[in-house]
Amino acid sequence: MKKKTILITGSKGFTGRTLVNMLNKKNFKVLALDCDISKKKQLQDALKDVSPEYVVHLAAISNVEHYDVSIINKVNIEGTRNLLSIINNMVNLPKLVVIPSSAYVYGVPKSGILNENSKLDPLNAYGKSKLEMENLCEDFQNLSILITRPFNYTGSDQELSFLIPKIIHHFKLKRKDIELGNLNVKREFNDVRDVCEIYIKFIENVNFSDKINICSGKSHSICEVIKICERLTGHIINIKVNQNLKRTSEISNIIGDPKKMNAMIGDHVFYNLEDTLKSMLFN
């Protein structure tokens, strides 16, 4: 059977590495792209001899706290525009282009359950860049573009600037103390392996444009994360609450509604949080 050709941008990033590994075990020929997508000429040269059947565009600034708004916009908005404009001019258009956005486009909701029709009101530069990226996709009507809005997810090798890897790092080093913000707000902490498996299911089942949450509909507090880590490691850590790490206007519990996602690909069974943390602690 002929292998399906799939282009992955950002293939060396946190999500990209996991996705490429999964695709290599399936019937896909992976074209890994890791050039600077904000430089159109460089991108054109990299893509001039390829004709992918599918594209998953993972190249992005993904750190919400990134200090330079201009870089966020340059990569997330202009880089995406460059990519889509080049793909749009290919002789053979891909069957599907997956463009990850983010649940951060929703901002702080009035209700804790977010579906694809919830109000879009991003609060930070990252969320705003992702919403603008979503809007520019409307300019490419010839392409089947699936915009995904992943909720928080984590896994081995994620940067320490993210919350769960920070906690895992402290437990691995058996640190006595850890500084954290609000311990009681509940968020989804899904597994990167689930997110990548869902991307593959989209590739296998979807051939039209849409916007879709990637979420489990299950949330956990930081206190729960700490307790699981303590139980798994036998190490007790002292939590110091740092007011500077607390975000203003935080809603107590935010989860995504996975109904639309499951209608597209069938009910997806997620890793439970303990399995995710265990894989990170003992990897």
Secondary structure, 3 states (H helix, E strand, C coil): CCCEEEEEECCCCHHHHHHHHHHHCCCEEEEEECCCCCCHHHHHHHHCCCCCCEEEECCCCCCCCCCCHHHHHHHHHHHHHHHHHHHHCCCCCCCEEEEECCHHHHCCCCCCEECCCCCCCCCCHHHHHHHHHHHHHHHCCCCCEEEEEECCEECCCCCCCCHHHHHHHHHHCCCCEEEECCCCCEECCEEHHHHHHHHHHHHHHCCCCEEEEECCCCCEEHHHHHHHHHHHHCCCCEEEECHHHCCCCCCCECEECCHHHHHHHCCCCCCCHHHHHHHHHCC
